[in-house]
């Protein structure tokens, strides 16, 4: 009988946590959630609306789907409820400015690793 050994999921979540943070920051800075606040759009419309190429529009949109910030139905992307409440400018619960502040200034400070402590 093996002793109970905890899984490594929590450590893996910590290791890759910055990915989710940066995806959220980039999507917020681009205005992806604002763009999708009225209706769902296809990738070519998202790319045009954000003034970026289709490939990066596809990458950021699908990453947001994986994080649960967007949902995809057929070829159309939509905000999830959480994105619609907290990531659309003008909404009462808007956290976008906080997302961008932490995602940019604070991230850079901690990005130095051990060096930033000295």
C-alpha positions in Angstrom: 0.0 0.0 0.0 1.4 3.4 -1.0 1.3 6.3 1.4 -1.0 9.2 0.3 1.2 11.5 -1.7 -0.4 14.8 -2.8 -0.7 15.5 -6.5 1.4 18.1 -8.2 -1.5 20.1 -9.6 -1.1 23.0 -7.2 2.6 23.4 -8.0 1.9 23.2 -11.8 -0.8 25.8 -11.4 1.7 28.1 -9.7 4.3 27.5 -12.4 2.0 28.4 -15.2 -0.1 31.0 -13.4 1.6 33.9 -15.1 0.3 32.7 -18.5 -3.3 33.2 -17.4 -2.4 36.6 -15.9 -0.7 37.8 -19.1 -3.5 36.5 -21.3 -6.0 38.4 -19.2 -3.9 41.5 -19.3 -3.4 41.4 -23.1 -7.0 40.7 -23.9 -8.1 43.6 -21.6 -5.6 46.0 -23.1 -6.6 45.1 -26.6 -10.3 45.7 -25.7 -11.4 42.2 -26.5 -14.1 42.1 -23.9 -15.4 45.5 -24.8 -15.6 44.5 -28.5 -17.6 41.4 -27.6 -19.9 43.2 -25.1 -22.7 43.7 -27.6 -22.7 40.5 -29.7 -20.6 37.5 -30.6 -18.1 37.9 -33.4 -16.1 35.7 -35.8 -12.3 35.8 -35.8 -12.0 38.0 -38.8 -14.3 40.6 -37.2 -12.4 40.4 -33.9 -9.1 40.9 -35.7 -10.6 43.9 -37.6 -12.2 45.3 -34.5 -8.9 45.1 -32.5 -6.8 46.2 -35.4 -4.6 43.1 -35.3 -3.9 40.2 -37.6 -6.1 37.1 -37.6 -3.5 34.8 -36.1 -2.9 36.8 -32.9 -6.7 37.4 -32.7 -7.2 33.6 -32.9 -4.5 32.9 -30.3 -5.8 35.4 -27.7 -9.5 34.5 -28.3 -8.9 30.8 -27.9 -6.7 31.4 -24.9 -9.6 33.3 -23.3 -11.9 30.4 -24.1 -9.5 28.0 -22.3 -9.5 30.4 -19.3 -13.3 30.6 -19.2 -13.4 34.3 -20.1 -14.9 33.7 -23.6 -17.1 31.0 -25.0 -17.2 29.8 -28.6 -20.3 28.7 -30.4 -19.6 27.5 -33.9 -17.4 30.3 -35.3 -18.6 33.0 -32.9 -16.9 34.2 -29.7 -18.9 35.6 -26.8 -18.0 37.0 -23.4 -18.8 34.7 -20.5 -20.8 36.1 -17.7 -17.7 36.8 -15.6 -16.0 38.7 -18.4 -19.2 40.7 -19.1 -19.5 41.8 -15.5 -15.8 42.5 -14.6 -13.9 43.1 -17.9 -16.2 45.4 -19.9 -15.5 49.2 -19.5 -18.4 51.1 -18.0 -19.8 48.1 -16.1 -20.3 48.6 -12.4 -17.9 45.8 -11.4 -15.2 46.7 -14.0 -11.7 45.5 -13.0 -9.9 46.2 -16.2 -7.8 49.0 -14.9 -6.7 46.9 -12.0 -5.9 44.0 -14.3 -3.7 46.2 -16.5 -2.0 47.9 -13.6 -1.0 44.6 -12.0 -0.3 42.9 -15.3 2.1 45.6 -16.3 3.8 47.4 -13.5 3.6 44.8 -10.8 4.5 42.0 -13.1 7.7 43.7 -14.2 8.8 44.2 -10.6 8.4 40.6 -9.8 9.8 39.5 -13.1 13.3 40.1 -11.8 13.0 37.0 -9.6 15.4 36.7 -6.7 17.3 39.9 -7.8 14.3 42.1 -7.0 14.7 41.2 -3.3 18.1 42.7 -3.1 
